[in-house]
Amino acid sequence: MGEREDFVLTQMKKSVENLGSSAEMYGEATLLRFLIARSMDPEKAAKMFVQWQKWRVTMVPSGFISESEVPDELEAKKVFLQGLSKNKYPVVIVKACKHFPPKDQIQFKKFVVYMLDKAISSACKERETGNEKMIGILDLQQIAYKNIDARGLITGFQFLQSYYPERLAKCYILNMPWFFVSVWKLVSRFLEKATLEKVRIVSNDDERREFIEEVGEDVIPEEHGGQAKLVPIQDVVLTPSQNGIDN
């Protein structure tokens, strides 16, 4: 780490203290994610960090979301955790055709946290270092109008941007039908430039081959040209040490 980063980290920690909180329990890799998300501005990063701390206390008071808190979302079996990509990022696949706009928004938000936390934890050999990233794949194959949930998609991306800064390595969107284009344009308005730059819409054979090459055949399911079977996220068992994530 260079002198510039050391200085900015020190300034951020002081700013966090001035906001009535503390960063002592968090490693430099975690703090750097917030700094990168705020263009290395220590005051803005500190504000974002403190807001995240308060959010975690409210949303995840016990430190994790249990499966008993999100039964309806898990029952749909719409999210899959496929293992690690070529670059050692956990790969999460969301099958939109199995999703329906939720009646219980609180449970849905908890499910988003459950999904993100578990994906990130799966990349940790022991305790997290703080800079783990993930790859998201949104599969729109066989999606119908009844599955469209712009609000839910916006919520997922806003959680990533506000509470999981620099956790997303790439997001691939597969099989986008013509009627979803307007939905994506709406959702895109809520995405920061840095997030949009990580989104790849796979729309032809060349892009699909590049997608498979980048992610890896071992984790991409057979239906998308890989060699893997789909693994529902609730079927993935983490070790006790992997559950020690600060996010």
Secondary structure, DSSP 8 states (H G I E B T S, - for coil): --HHHHHHHHHHHHHHHHTT---TTS-HHHHHHHHHHTTT-HHHHHHHHHHHHHHHHHH-TTSS--GGG-HHHHHT--EEEEEE-TTS-EEEEEEGGG----S-HHHHHHHHHHHHHHHHHTT-SSS--S---EEEEEE-TT--GGG--HHHHHHHHHHHHHHSTT-EEEEEEES--GGGHHHHHHHHTTS-HHHHTTEEEE-SHHHHHHHHHHH-TTTSBGGGTSSB---BGGG----GGGG----
